[in-house]
Amino acid sequence: LRRRVASSLVDVERALRLEAAGYETQVHEFVGATITPHNLLFRARRTNVEKRMDTASAKLESLRRAAST
């Protein structure tokens, strides 16, 4: 269970980092979880939307603070 939580947190951080860098990010299941646990496809498109970047940066900072406690 801990491994799944850690893996999910890493995936969330990856998506937020892309969003904070100016990408619109979509995360899709690539293959079924029964085949492999590493089954996510990150798709990103450069948009440079400031509001989205600021929101993602705030969420990323909040995630980092929560992880450090």
C-alpha positions in Angstrom: 0.0 0.0 0.0 2.8 2.4 0.8 4.4 1.8 -2.6 1.2 2.7 -4.3 0.8 5.9 -2.3 4.4 6.9 -3.0 4.0 6.1 -6.7 0.8 8.2 -6.8 2.5 11.1 -5.1 5.4 11.0 -7.6 3.0 11.0 -10.5 1.1 14.0 -9.0 4.4 15.8 -8.6 5.4 15.1 -12.2 2.1 16.5 -13.5 2.2 19.6 -11.3 5.8 20.3 -12.3 4.8 20.2 -16.0 1.8 22.5 -15.3 4.0 24.9 -13.3 6.4 25.0 -16.3 3.6 26.1 -18.6 2.2 22.8 -20.0 -1.4 21.7 -20.1 -1.0 18.1 -18.8 -3.2 15.0 -19.2 -2.5 11.7 -17.5 -3.9 8.6 -19.1 -3.8 4.9 -18.2 -1.7 3.4 -21.0 -2.3 -0.3 -20.3 -4.3 -2.1 -17.7 -3.0 -2.1 -14.1 -3.2 -5.9 -14.2 -0.5 -6.0 -16.9 1.9 -3.6 -15.3 1.8 -1.1 -12.4 3.8 1.4 -14.5 0.9 2.2 -16.8 0.5 5.9 -17.0 1.1 8.1 -20.1 1.8 11.8 -19.5 0.7 14.0 -22.3 1.7 17.6 -22.2 1.1 20.6 -24.5 2.9 24.0 -24.1 0.4 26.7 -23.3 2.1 29.2 -21.0 -1.2 30.2 -19.3 -0.1 32.2 -16.3 -3.1 31.4 -14.1 -2.7 27.7 -14.6 1.1 27.9 -13.9 0.5 29.9 -10.7 -2.2 27.4 -9.5 0.1 24.4 -10.2 3.0 26.1 -8.5 0.9 26.7 -5.4 -0.3 23.1 -5.3 3.2 21.8 -5.8 4.5 23.9 -2.9 1.6 22.7 -0.7 2.4 19.1 -1.7 6.0 19.6 -0.8 5.1 21.1 2.6 2.8 18.2 3.4 5.4 15.7 2.4 8.1 17.3 4.7 6.0 17.0 7.8 
